[in-house]
């Protein structure tokens, strides 16, 4: 199969490319630095030629509400149009577990809008909802700092390793379209405040983690199970304690 990976030079994309190629598929990394830009449409028609599937791993460079919404609406619209023109029969998109349960978060609303476009496009699709990645633990902590301490809600948290995400994305992409979604998460669920307390200690980060029910996650207070699967989910194999810290 020829599978175009939008964002194929990024964290998850590069891992997905390696997995596809290891199983004999042609994985094409499509990104601005390879001459393909979903926002402007540059290179889309050319890269789609002969493609069996497209994996969209693109990520808005801005978390500002309108900027993120514009990014996903424009990029997704351009991708789907190019796919229809080329006869692509499977569109795979990576999204976020619980996005529909926390629409007060602007970035989540943008991802919801992206999914609505995909569902309405007529292109057979598969949606993969993932929990937060291990790789972003420090970044989340950085956004949670108030007055020098890391303030975290005591809600459920079930992060996943990027390698586990890539495994599932590649597996779904080479299969038949689901025309629905699958949730993926890490193997361990615990309270978010407790997770970050241990995680920062392992990273030798001296910042104090304070449990705060009113703390915000990307600008919003979330509910107890907003960030974890609440139904069937595929769990990763890598535990945070065993993951190689960067």
Protein Blocks (a to p, Z undefined) as FASTA:
>chain_A
ZZddehilmmklmmmmmmmmmnopacddddfknopafknopoklmmmgopabdcdfbdcf
bfbfklmmmmmmmmmmmmmmmmmmnopabdcddddehklmmmmbmklmmmmmmmmmmmmn
opacddddddddfklmmmmmmmmggghiacddfbddddddfklmmmmmmmmmmmccfkia
cddddfbdcdfklmmmmmmmmnopabdcdddfkbceehiacdfklmbcfbdcdddfbdfk
lpccZZ
